[in-house]
């Protein structure tokens, strides 16, 4: 690990995800941005990671209703989420 501060940005995107075997029902494409900063503080490393930085609304997957193929069910992704961490080398 680096002795100084660090930062990173990650972009995750998904397009053309089909929800049925015939590839006729497509999940709307999405893009999510994440950011991370990390700084050394008194012998430990403190980090903050912000997932879904712009609070994008999207679904990660879905499936058609077995009884009515016209009905789709989606699994919405989490909104903006903050994670704080402390690392120490033992």
C-alpha positions, 0 to 999 in steps of 0.5 A: 500500500502507498504511504500517502493519500490516494483517490480513484474513480470507477465507472461500471456500465451494462448494456444489451442485457436480455431478460428472456431466452429469445432475447426479445426483452432487454433491460434498460442500459445503465452506468454507475460512477463510484469514487474512493479516497484514502489517507493515512492517519496515525498508523492506520489508513482511513478510506471513504468509498461512495458507491453510485455517486450520482444516485442513478436509478437502475435495475441489475436484472429482471425476469418475465412473469411465468403466468403473464409474459407481458409483466416484467419484474426488476431488481432495483440497485441500491441508491447512493451508498457511503462506506467508511473503512479503517485498515491496519497492517498487523 
